């Protein structure tokens, strides 16, 4: 009976380890994507800031 209980404990440890490994891999991939697209995101933010200034300047002149 104790051997069966030990097998079950190992099964859930293996399942937990596999789930943890999958989550870690997904997080590493997402971090890699964030780093890869950081310059593009910064450029878009700069363009949006410039467009906001233009809109504010146009409305102030009217």
N, C-alpha and C positions, 0 to 999 in steps of 0.2 A: 504494500500500500504506500509506503514512504517513497518508493521509486517512482510511482505514478505521480505523486504530488511534486516530486522534484522535476519530473519531465514537464509538468504544467508550468511550474515556476520558470523554467528555462524558456519555454515557448513564449510566455508573455514578456520575458526579458528580451528575447530576440525580436519580437514584434515591436516592442518599445524602442529598441535600438535602431531598427530599420526605419521607423517613423521619424525618429530624431535625425537620422542620417539624411533622409529625404528633405526634411525641413531645413537643415543646414545647407544642403546643396542649393535649394531654391533661394534661400537668403543670399548666398554667395553670388548666384547668377544675377539676382536683382541688384545687388551692390555693384557688380561689374557693369551692368547696364547703366546705372545712375552715373558712375564715373565716366563711362564712355560718352554719354550725352550731356555731361555738365557744360562743356563749352557752348553747345548749341542752345541749351537752356539759358545760359548767361546772355548770349547774343539776343535771344528773343526778349528777355527782360529789358535789355538796353533799348531795343527797338520800341517796345511798349512804352518805356519811360520817355523816349523822344517824341512819340506820337502823343502822349498825354500833355507834354509841354506845348506842342503845336496847338492842340485843341484849346488849352487854357489861354494861350496867347491870342488865338482867333476870337474867342469869346470876350476877352478883355478889350479888344480893339473896337468891337461893334457897339 
